[in-house]
Amino acid sequence: MAEHTMLLVDDVDMNLEILETIFEEHFRILKAHNGIEALDILKHDKVDIVILDIVMPVMDGFETLERIRSDKALMDIPVVVSTAEGGENEERALIDGADDFIVKPYSPVVVYKRVENILVKHVLEQQKLRDALVESKEEYNSLADSVSGGISVWKVTDKVEVLYFNDGLCEIIGCTRDEFSALYKDDLSRILHPDDYKNVMDKLRRTKELGYKINSVHRIRKKNGEVIWVNLTAVLYKIEDGAPIYRAVEVDVTESKNNELLIEQQNQELSHALEYDSLTDIYNWRGFCNRTAIFLQEHDYRDYVIMKLDIERFKVINELYGMAIGDKILCAVAECMEKCLKGAAVYGRLDADNFAICMPDDKTYIADVREAIQSSVRAAFIYHNTKVYFGIYPITDKNMPVDLMCDRATLALETVKGQYSRNYAVFDEKLHQKVLLEQEFNNEMDWALKTGQFHVYIQPVVSLDTGKIVSGEALIRWFHPEKGIISPGDFIPFFERNGFIVKLDAYIREEVVKILEKTPVSVNISRLEFYAPEFSKNLIALVEKHHVDPSLLRLEITESAYMDDPEQLLREMDILRRSGFKILIDDFGSGYSSLNMLKDASADIIKLDMKFLSGNDSYGREKNILASMVRMAREIGMETVAEGIETEEQAAFLKKMGCEYGQGYYYAKPMPLEEFLKKVEDTRLN
């Protein structure tokens, strides 16, 4: 059991996994994805040291560090900050109270040593740690050369049956021969330390050719409960009744565990863990990027592509059929890659169901690989014809960072996801222009907000019975001084990805609250905002500041937000609704969690998108389904708003089936704030 507890704080799972691999042998590891989560853990768990990333959403490392240092109960906990950018970040962190810093990409030896030094300073006695780390290379070599230790013969099934053993093995375990026969002869695996059991048994159970050799340094429990380290060398010399038979030698290396030979072995294992995916045993994100960069330089004479792939609705498969089925599919893809690509390409599992391949730019070969991967998924998942989507980026500059190449392949992939007519796309000039445009957005967005280029527009919502304006929805328009009006469809998705949408939404709310008097206006709430600290408190403070009735500022929440973190979403919704805000569920029916959200969420209004009626309704079901949604909402006490109404026929149909409100170009386009207020006033006068 680890004596000390370490808290790792980073919003990138890969970074957490790397750090956990470095420290898990000596620490109990806790993990958080942002400052809010970290502070909550620190309040409820004893933590001896914190490794804290600087750049994170919700609450960054600087604010988290400031809160730790200002809390009497936490202020003495040592904090090591992690940053990819030196200079000012490091200086500021040290000034704010950090004990030290580590730099990405991580050097395991440097990272471990820095943390070790800090822990020695704050927690351990210097001399005790120094004594534990001092090793004798000569002592280890003497032990290894003399092969003094336990010699035995094992038959491995679901246990380890000992067919022969010597006195040396009894001495290592601390028992007599009779005690060994009674306690361990039928199953020697019971002496393995729980944390090492799976690793050792997996090695022994692997089907290999005769002569297969296992080298392992691991922990065992002696008869008296003492934990010691042994160096195991086992050779497979025959197979009996389908079970491998090993000749094994075990040497007690407790006193020399940290000598040079053992450290070298551990570093090799660590290197593999850092660059390989634990499930599929192919490259992970770090390994793929590193190896691809080298591979491209070694093969400069040939053209290559990056191909990204994504499995259709993989998250749904995990939730409906279980993670074991999901893992089976992922392993099938990896095995297919090993079969089709080994020696000719670099391939890896980047995260979840996202794989990447660097392969020759050969259309026939690429098509064959796509088909092979698709076939492997079909074979692994027989319950449904699940599609695999591919995005291809032809590499034009082999010195470009590999992660940027992957981003461009991902852009191509996104253009075909969900399509049934084709399952792959190639990065082209159109997508390249999109990349350039988004780079411009990134460079200009803060200045645009500061200089008033973003204008709030309101689209009226009318009563379907009277045709009068009853509320509005706030939308945003970007009036660029050179480009003119930029379509929200171009910049909103990008702002949602890079997080700027949080600032933009806050600006919209501030502008809307200023004009609220009697007519409610709804504003969109980004899913990112539910992770922001004190989000509900800030909204309440906003309406109090402007002396506005909270029910006038209506909050639109997309159904997809429910899929990210239902508990957090429902908790915030409940707080806001009890504070007087009205909640609207936007895009209702667009995802598979619709009914779950309707059952769990405390909301007031459902918004129905009229795009629902624009599909190919070959069975004539669309209108019946829409009518059922309206009826269901009415029966559970919720109102309905239909958006996207463009024709008189649609309006009449919605009114007939009992929908209360509507919005769309049939009634009015989005308009500036002043024009909306005038229309509202005209409606009242008439």
Secondary structure, DSSP 8 states (H G I E B T S, - for coil): --SEEEEEE-S-HHHHHHHHHHHTTTEEEEEESSHHHHHHHHHHS--SEEEEESS-SSS-HHHHHHHHHH-TTTTTS-EEEEESS-THHHHHHHHTT-SEEEESS--HHHHHHHHHHHHHHHTS-HHHHHHHH---HHHHHHHHHHT-SEEEEEEESSSEEEEEE-HHHHHHHT--HHHHHHHTSS-GGGGB-HHHHHHHHHHHHS---TT-EEEEEEEEE-TTS-EEEEEEEEEEEEEETTEEEEEEEEEE-GGGTTSHHHHHHHHHHHHHHHHB-TTT-SB-HHHHHHHHHHHHHHTTTS-EEEEEEEETTHHHHHHHH-HHHHHHHHHHHHHHHHHHHTTT-EEEEEETTEEEEEEE--HHHHHHHHHHHHHHHHHH-TTS---EEEEEEE-S-TTS-HHHHHHHHHHHHHTTTT-SS-SEEE--HHHHHHHHHHHHHHHHHHHHHHTT-EEEEEEEEEETTT--EEEEEEEEEEEETTTEEE-HHHHHHHHHHHSTHHHHHHHHHHHHHHH-SSS-EEEEE-GGGGGSTTHHHHHHHHHHHTT--GGGEEEEEETHHHHH-HHHHHHHHHHHHHTT--EEEETTTSSTTHHHHHHH---SEEEEEGGGGSS--TTS-HHHHHHHHHHHHHHTT-EEEEE---SHHHHHHHHHTT--EEESTTT---EEHHHHHHHHHHHHH-
